[in-house]
Amino acid sequence: NGSVFESRAVYTCNTGYMISNQATTRICNADGKWSGNKAICDEDDTVSTMDTFSPSSMTTIPPLSMATIPPSSVTTFSPLSIALITTFAVIILVLLILLTAVYRKRQT
């Protein structure tokens, strides 16, 4: 089930496990459902636990934990603001090109 619109869920795995499907972040959509897929934690083959644990002393630990980041801590830009920033950057670039051309023409 969902939470607050645009909330972010960040997945991490417990020690000895790693996310195997690259699903580390999900966003709560307007319909209350989370985007993407749940993370899958598999045992991390690169970590050697033979020295610290024996099979008889091992306990089962859930491999997945989830933290939710409230939308107020995430910076988002509307499509309009992105368009305005892009337009402003293009105008600055064109002005720089024109000024460079004028400067070079005066040098000759």
C-alpha positions in Angstrom: 0.0 0.0 0.0 1.0 3.6 -0.6 2.0 6.4 1.7 2.4 10.1 1.1 2.5 11.1 -2.6 6.1 11.5 -3.8 7.6 9.8 -0.7 10.7 7.9 -1.4 11.5 4.4 -0.1 15.2 3.6 0.0 16.1 -0.1 0.3 19.2 -1.4 2.0 20.2 -5.0 2.9 21.5 -6.2 6.2 25.2 -7.0 6.6 26.2 -10.0 4.5 23.5 -9.3 1.9 23.5 -7.1 -1.2 20.7 -5.9 -3.5 20.8 -8.1 -6.6 18.2 -6.4 -8.8 19.4 -2.8 -8.6 16.0 -1.7 -7.1 17.2 0.6 -4.4 14.7 3.4 -4.5 10.9 3.5 -5.1 8.6 6.6 -5.2 5.0 6.7 -4.0 2.8 7.5 -7.0 -0.4 9.6 -7.0 -2.5 6.4 -7.0 -0.8 5.3 -3.7 1.2 2.6 -5.3 5.0 2.4 -5.3 7.0 2.7 -8.5 9.4 0.0 -9.7 10.1 -3.3 -8.0 10.8 -4.4 -4.5 14.5 -4.9 -3.8 15.8 -8.5 -3.7 18.6 -9.1 -1.2 20.9 -12.1 -1.8 23.8 -13.3 0.2 27.0 -11.3 -0.6 29.5 -13.8 -2.0 32.3 -11.2 -1.5 32.0 -11.2 2.3 33.6 -14.1 4.1 31.7 -15.0 7.3 33.4 -18.3 8.0 35.7 -16.8 10.6 33.0 -15.1 12.6 30.0 -17.5 12.4 29.5 -21.2 12.7 26.3 -22.8 11.3 25.1 -23.6 14.9 25.4 -20.0 16.1 23.8 -18.3 13.1 20.4 -16.7 13.5 18.1 -15.9 10.7 17.9 -12.1 10.1 15.5 -10.6 7.6 17.7 -9.5 4.7 15.7 -6.3 3.8 15.1 -3.1 5.6 13.3 0.0 4.2 13.5 3.7 5.1 11.0 6.3 3.9 12.3 9.7 3.1 9.5 12.4 3.4 8.8 14.4 0.3 9.8 17.6 2.0 13.5 16.4 2.1 13.6 15.7 -1.6 14.1 18.5 -4.2 11.9 18.1 -7.2 11.5 20.3 -10.3 8.3 20.8 -12.2 8.5 20.4 -16.0 7.9 24.1 -16.4 10.9 25.0 -14.1 13.1 22.6 -16.0 12.0 24.2 -19.3 12.8 27.6 -18.0 16.2 26.7 -16.7 17.0 25.0 -20.0 15.9 28.0 -22.0 17.9 30.3 -19.8 21.0 28.2 -20.2 20.6 28.2 -24.0 20.2 32.0 -24.1 23.4 32.4 -22.0 25.2 30.0 -24.4 24.0 31.9 -27.5 25.1 35.2 -25.9 28.5 33.8 -25.1 28.9 32.6 -28.7 27.8 36.0 -30.1 30.2 37.9 -27.8 33.1 35.6 -28.7 32.3 36.2 -32.4 32.2 40.0 -31.9 35.4 39.9 -29.9 37.2 37.9 -32.6 36.0 40.2 -35.3 37.3 43.3 -33.5 40.7 41.6 -33.1 41.1 41.2 -36.8 
